[in-house]
Amino acid sequence: MAASSVLSQKPIRALLVGMGSALLGIVLLLTGALDGPERTLWDWRVRLLAAPTEATDDVVLVLVDQGSLERMSEENRLDWPWPRQFYGLMIAFFAEAGAASVTIDIILEDEGRGVFDNQELQRFAASYGRTVYGVQMSDQEFSSPEPWPDYVQRAPLEVTGLG
């Protein structure tokens, strides 16, 4: 059977076209060649298909800026970095006010004011129950001056959706 007669069979041609298309798709995906067009198409889909909604007052942002830091220092003698217990009191206040959830977006890179301070924040967050912790993770080794503290329990993390 000649090569031209094999290629003239529909199932063989369909298989070759499918394999070639899959290979081309994999190459485009791995090289990132489709990222730009996908972002553009996503914007179009959202603009055309997303149902517009009314603005809501259900979301409240509490922003801390330089003025807030200076005011806390002058009026309350509370200098930066604020004790972890202060964030715990904020969580308790928002919970009492009826907040459905509270998210605090802050970098806690210092040791705080000791074990008690960290435990107070943990206690407030646990009693509130609707707490989200943001974690920055990397596959790079860190040269940390100190190991993970024994008194801070490591959360069981499951990382999914990377790619």
C-alpha positions, 0 to 999 in steps of 0.5 A: 500500500503506497503512502499516498493511499494511506493518507487518502483514508479519512480516519488516518487523515483525521488522526494526523490533523488532530495530532498536529493541532494538539501539538500546535496547541501545546507549543502555543500554550507553553510559549505563552503566545496566546496570553495576550489574545486571551486577555483581550478576549477575556476583556471583551467577554466580560464587557459583553456578557457580564450583567451590570450591577448597582454599586453597593454600600455593603463593602467598607474599606478601612485604609491606613495611610501615613496620616493614620499612623501619625494620628495614632502616634500623637493621640494614642502613643501607638507607634508603628508597627502596631501591636498584633493585639490592635488588629485583634481589637479591630476584628472584634469591633467589626464583628460586633458591628455585624461585618460578614467578614474581615480581611486585613491586608498587611505585611507582618514581617516583624516579630511583633511584641512577643508571643502574647501579642501574636496569640491575642491576634490568633485568639481574636481571629479564631473567635471571629471564625471568618478569617483569611490569611494571605500567604506569600510562597516561593519555591526559592530557598530563603536565608531567614535569620531565624527559623519558624517560631515554635509557638506559631502553629503552621497551617496545613496548606494545600496549594492548588491551581498553580500554572 
